Amino acid sequence: MITVVPTDRIYLCCGATDMRRGINSLARMVQQVLALDPHTGAIFCFRGHKGHIIKILAHDDQGFCLFTKRLTDGCFAWPTTRDQVAVSLTKAQLSLLLDGIDWRRPSKIYRPRLAG
């Protein structure tokens, strides 16, 4: 995984976003819809309508970065809520999300110890 910005402020923008949007349009969406400042160094994640594409917008000291990931199979786990516009994530949850794992309910796999 690429380390975008060393921050603990990671937000998922709930709902579906038009993946044709670029840096300027997504930054404007952060300001208008989420009422947050996109220049603070936080990471903002957006998911497309079909759910298999995610865009990540971040701002470092030099400018904006925009990363895109498309899953070949399945879709990204995304909150479906009408009350919240953005959901805050931890770095570990973001890592699970980008790996295509449901970050809301990660499960442990029982592995018995080998005899020996």
Residue pairs with C-beta under 8 A, 6 or more apart in sequence:
1 95
1 98
2 67
4 43
4 56
4 58
4 65
4 67
5 41
5 42
5 43
5 58
5 59
5 60
5 65
7 41
7 42
7 43
7 58
8 90
8 91
9 40
9 41
9 42
9 43
9 88
10 42
10 43
10 45
10 88
10 89
10 90
10 91
10 93
10 94
11 34
11 36
11 42
11 43
11 44
11 45
11 86
11 87
11 88
11 89
12 45
12 47
12 78
12 79
12 86
12 87
12 88
12 89
12 97
13 29
13 30
13 33
13 34
13 44
13 45
13 46
13 47
13 85
13 86
14 78
14 79
14 80
14 81
14 84
14 85
14 86
14 87
16 47
16 48
16 49
16 51
17 26
17 29
17 46
17 47
17 48
17 55
18 48
18 49
19 46
19 48
19 49
19 53
19 55
19 68
21 29
21 46
21 55
22 66
23 57
23 64
23 66
26 38
26 44
26 46
26 55
26 57
26 66
27 38
27 57
27 64
29 46
30 36
30 37
30 38
30 44
30 57
31 37
31 38
33 85
34 44
34 85
34 86
36 42
36 44
36 86
38 44
38 57
38 59
38 64
39 59
40 59
41 58
41 59
41 60
42 58
42 59
43 56
43 57
43 58
43 94
44 56
44 57
44 58
44 86
45 54
45 55
45 56
45 57
45 89
45 94
45 97
46 54
46 55
46 56
46 57
47 53
47 54
47 76
47 78
48 54
48 55
50 75
51 75
51 76
51 78
52 70
52 71
52 74
52 75
52 76
53 68
53 69
53 70
53 71
54 68
54 69
54 70
54 76
54 97
54 98
55 66
55 67
55 68
56 65
56 66
56 67
56 68
56 69
57 64
57 65
57 66
58 64
58 65
58 67
59 65
69 98
71 100
74 100
76 97
76 100
77 97
77 101
77 102
77 103
77 104
79 87
79 104
81 87
89 97
89 103
93 103
94 103
96 102
96 103
96 106
97 103
